[in-house]
């Protein structure tokens, strides 16, 4: 059973993940500081700290994978669009480079990327609040789709 101090520390640790919206990399810095200072004193805080940091590292990894897929896809798509340019002797013919279909493709690609980023952030925000709620009630937390980098 977790003490009141352990519950408060774990709740603060979970909520410190939200500092990413004010301070770059705050979602790594503050939980790491809280966890490293209290992990030897409390198994409850240790478990919450590991879960929080593993979740943030997993979100970072998933975001990097998304970017590594999205950028080459966008480049490949743009390359295929620019293949429509024919360079003749002195004339440059642009065969349907700027059409409604091409522009709508760029817009759709951008909207899908933005939509996925928003979904990931909303998902992350809700899970952080839920984990803080569980910490405040003295329950252990396990984030879904989290890779255990720190065991």
N, C-alpha and C positions, 0 to 999 in steps of 0.2 A: 504494500500500500504506500502510495506516494504522499509525502508530507506537503503541507501548504506551500512551503518554500520551493520544493521541487516542482510542484504544479505551476507556480508563478514563473519560475525560471524557464521551464519548458514552454510555457505559453509565450513568454517574451521571445524565446529562441525561435519559435515558429513564426510569430508576427514580424520578427526582424527580417524575414525573407521579403517582406513587402517594401523594405527600404530600397529595393532596386528601382522603384519608381521615382525616388528622389536623388539617390546616390549611385553612380555607376559601380557595379560589382558589390553593392551593399548586401545583396542577397547571398554572397559568399563570405564577405568580410565579417559582418556582425554575427551571423550564426556560428562561424568558426571561432570567433573570440569568446562567445558565451559558452560554446560547447567545450573548447579546450580548457577554459578556466574551471568548469564544473564537472567534467566527465569523470574525474577520479573520485569525486565526492558522492555522486549519485548515479546509480544504474539507470534510473528513469530518465534523467537528463541526458545521459550518454546515448540511450536508445533514440530519443527524440532528435538529438543532434546529428546522429548518423543518418537517420531517415531524412531529415531536412537537407543535409548536404548532399546525400545521394540523389535526392529528388532534383535538386538544382543542377547537379552535374549531369543527370540524365536529360533534363530539359535542354541544357546547353548542347549536349551531344546530338539530340534529336533535331535541334535547330540548325546545327552545323551540317548535319546530313541533308536536311531540307534545302539548305543553301547550296550545298555541293550538287544536288540534283537540279535545283531550279536554274542556276546560272548556266550550266552547259545546255540545258534544254532551251533556255531563252536565246543563247548564242546560236545554237543549231537552227532554231526557228528563224532568227534574223538572217542567218546565212542563206537559208532557202528562199527567203523573201528577196534578198539582194541578187540572187542568181538570175532574176528576171531582167537585170540590166544587160543590154547588149551594147558592146562598144564596137561601132563600125569605124571606118577610116576617119572621118571628121565629125560624124554625127553620133550622138549618144541617144539611143532609143531606150525609153523606159517603158517596158511592157508590163503594165499593171503593178508598178511598184507601190504606188499610193492609191489604194482602192478602199472601198468601204470594208471589204472582207479582211484585208490586211490590217487595217487600223482596228477593226473589231477584234481580231486575233490578239493584238498587243494588249488591248483593254481587257479582254477576258483573261489572259495570262496574268496580268497585273492584279486583277480582282481576285483571282484564285489564290495568288500568293498572299495578298492582304487578308483575305478571309481565313486562310489557314493560320496565319500569324495571330489574328484576333481570337480564333478558336483555342489555340494553344495558350494564350495569355489568360483568357477567361477560365479555362480549365485549371490552369495553374493557380489563379487567384482563389477560386472556389475551394480547391484542395488545401490551400494554405489556411484559409479561415476554418475549414473543417478540422484540420490537424490542430490548430490552436484551441478550438472548442474541446477536442478530445483531451488535449494536454491539461486544460483547465479543469476537466472532470476527472483527472487522474488515470486516464486510459492510454494505452500504448497506441501508436499510429503506424500504419503501413501504407505508404503512397503507392498507387497502382502504376504499373509500367516503369518501375524504378530499378535501375541496375545497381547492384551493391558494390560500389567502388570501395567504400569504407566498410569493413566488416566488424 
